[in-house]
Amino acid sequence: MTWGVAHLVVRYGTDAALAGVDLDVAPGSIVAVVGADAAGKTTLLRVLAGAVEPDRGQVRRPPRERVGYVSGAAAVYVDLTVAENLAFVAQAYRVDDRERRAAQLLGPTGLAQARQRVAGHLSGGMRQKLAVAMAMMHRPELLLLDEPTTGLDPVSRIEIWRLVAAAAAGGAAVVVSSTYLEEADRASTVLALDDGRVLLHGSPDDLLASVPGLVFEADARLDGVACWRRGRTWRAWSPDGRRLPGARVASVDLEDALIVAALRREAA
């Protein structure tokens, strides 16, 4: 059984937050949802969590007690310790092996030595890791994480993705929204949203292979072609693969694929 949405439409007033979005998430897989602010990432996860009712379309999800969800703000009880936060969730979901399960989750996050610390005294990264651990405590069938690594240091980001990988390895269907495109490479499927619509959808390799023409790199902006800044250099897209004077062929990554897809949509 796969979870997901079909022909999903969500409106806030007259504005469409999502328009015709399709997504399938199989058990044991990770889907990365990427896009700019207001692209619809949070709305999609809230629909999957049952917090938002769609205006149109189908939603397939397990019973709510089999869903784990972390919103954009780390949802921990700041007046409880790390251990008490996990114990509270374990009690709510009737987790039998709560001590063993807590140890499994605290080890990879670096929180094992902070079991007795009050959550309100934890750093932002540690609170976020605790929130993810709490969402995983009851071994959900569907795990939804809304930008869990935004603003965190590289080590904390790696530790959270270690938990994400463990959830998928345990059979959970995982949906992670992210502002970091390099994290999308860790997923089996990438869903790129733009203004509530699907911009790209497929495996990272498929998205790179779908880029038409050639992408070039140059030391200065090129005239007459679509260009975008990448660090100290410029990238330019040649739709028909025509060589661009003063530029060299670039190795395409997911950021290039999304920009080219947006340029194609704009041109169409």
N, C-alpha and C positions, 0 to 999 in steps of 0.2 A: 504494500500500500504506500503510495507516495502522497505527500502533503503539498499544498500550494494553492494557487488561485488561477482562475480562467476568466478572461474577458472582464477583468476587474475595473470598475469605475467608482471613484470616490470623489464627491464634490463637497467643498466648503462654501456654502452660498452659491454663487454663480461660477466660482473658480473650480476647475477640475484638478484635484491633487494627483489623481491617477486616472489614466484614460486608456482602457483596453490592454491592461497588463496581464501577461500569462507567466506562470512560474510553476515548475515541478521540482520538488525536493525529495530525493529518495533517502531511505534510511542508510546511514553510514556515509553520507555525502555532505559536502560543505558548499554552500552557495554564497558568494560575495556579492553584495548589492552596493554599487558605487554610483556616484553622481555628485553634482554640486549641491550647495545649500538650496532647499526648496525643490529638489528634484523629485521628491516623493518617497525617499528611502524610509523615513520614520513612519509615514502613513502606511506603507506596505507592511512593515513589521507589526504595527498596531492592529491592522486587520487580521494578520495571521495569529496574533495573540488573543483576538476576540475583544479588544478594547475599542475598536471602531467598526461599525456596521457599514458595508459597502452600499452604494446606491444601485449598483448592478453588478452581475457576475457571480461566480461560484467560488466558495472558499472551502478547502479541504484541510481539516486539522484534527488532531486527536482530542479527546476530552480535555477540558481545561486543566485538570489535575495532572495531565501527562505532558503539559507544556512548561518549559522554563523560559523566562523572559527577563532581560535586563534592559531597562529604558536608557535614554540618553543621560540621565542623572543616576549615579550609583545608588541603588535602593538598599541601604543597610540601616540597621537600627543603631543610631550613633551612641545611645546610652547603654548598649550591651557590649560585652566583650566579643572577640572573634568567635570563641567557642560557643558563647551563648547565642550569637546570631545563627550559627549552623545548627545548634540544638533546637532552636525555635522552629526553623524550617523543617528539620527532621521530624519534630513532633507534629507539625501541621500536616505533613504528607505521610505520616506513619512509616517512616523509614526504620526498618528493624535493625540493621547493622550500622547505626549512626556513628559509632566511634571509629569503626574501620573505614567507613565512607568519608568521614571528616579527615582522617589521616591521608587518604588517597588524594583528596583535593588540596589540602594544605601543603603537602610536600612539594609539588611542582611550582607552587606560587611563592615560595619563600615566606609563607605566613606561619609555618609550624612553630617558630620561636616567638610568635606574637599572639598565641592563643588566648592569653589572659589580658591582652591590651584592649582597652575600650575603643570601639570602632571610631568614635568621634576624634580620637587622638592619632589615628592613622593618617599617613600621607594620602594624597589623592590616588596615586597608583595602587597603594595597598587596599584602599577602600574599593576600588574598581575590581581588583582581583577577588576580594571577598564577595562582592556582588555576583560575580560570575560563578564562584564556587557555590554560593547559595542557590543560584538558578539550576545548578547541576546536581544538587544534593540528592534529589529524588529520582535521578536517572530518567529525565524526560525523554519522550519519544521525539519531540520537536523542541529544539533550543534556538531561541531568538535573541540576538545580541545587537543592540543599536549603538554603533560606533564605540565599542568597548575600549579601544586603544587610543582614542583621540586625546592628544595632549600629554600622553604618557612617555616616559623615557624608553629608550630602545630595549633595555633589559625587561622592563615590565611588559612591554608589547610582546616580546618573545614568550614570556611566561604565560600570558593570557592565551596566545596561540597554541601553546603546549596543552592547555586545558581544552581548547576548541578541538584540537586533533584527537585528544583522548575521548571526548564526547562522541565524535564521529566514529572512532574505532570501536566504541562500545555499542554502536548501532543507532545513535541518534541522528536525525536529520537536522542539520545546522544551517541557519541563515544568519550571516554576519554583515551588517552594513559598515562601511569604512570610508574614510576620507583619504586613505593611503592606498594608491593604486598598486604599489609594490606588494601589499598584503594580498591583493586579489590573485596573485600568482600561486598562493597557497591553496586556493579553492579549486574544486573540480569544475565548477560552473561560475561564470560571471554574468550578472545582470546589470547593465548600465542604464540608468534612468536619466532622462533629460526633460525637465518641465512636465513630469508626470507620464511621459511616454517612454517606451522601450527604445533605446538607442542601439544597443548591441546585446546579444544574448548567446552564450555558448561557452565552450571551454577556453581557457587562455590561449592555447595553441590555435584553436579554430579562429579566434578573434584576430590573432596576428596574421594568420593565413588569408583572412578575408579582406585585408587592406588592398585596394586596387592601386595599380600604378606603382610608383616608387616614392619613397620619402628620402629627401636629401638633407645634408647638413652643410652649413656654410658659416664662415666667420663673421659675415655681415648680412644684413637683411637684403633679400633679393627682390628686385622690382618685377611686377607683373604676375606674381604667383602668390598663393596663400602661404603666409609664413607665421611661425610662432616661436617664441623665445624658449630655449632650453639651456639654463645655466648661462655660460659665457658664449654660447653659439646659438645659431638660428636653425630651425627646421623648416623645410618647404616641401609641399606635396605636388607631385607631377601626376595628374590623373591618368594620363596615357603612357606613363613611363618614359616620356621624353627626357633626355639628359638636360640638366640645367647648368649653364656655364658658371664656373666659379664655385661649384658645389660638388660634394662627394656623396655617394650613396650611403645612407645611414642604416643601422640595424634597428628595426622597428620594435618598440615596446608597447605596452598596453596604453600608456598615455598618448602615444602617437595614434594608435588605433581609434581611440575615443575622439580625438581631435579631428581626424580624417572623417569619421562617421558623422560628426557634427557639421563639418564643412559640406559633406555630400547632402545632408538633409537641408541645410540652408540653401544650397544651390538648387535643389529640387523644388 
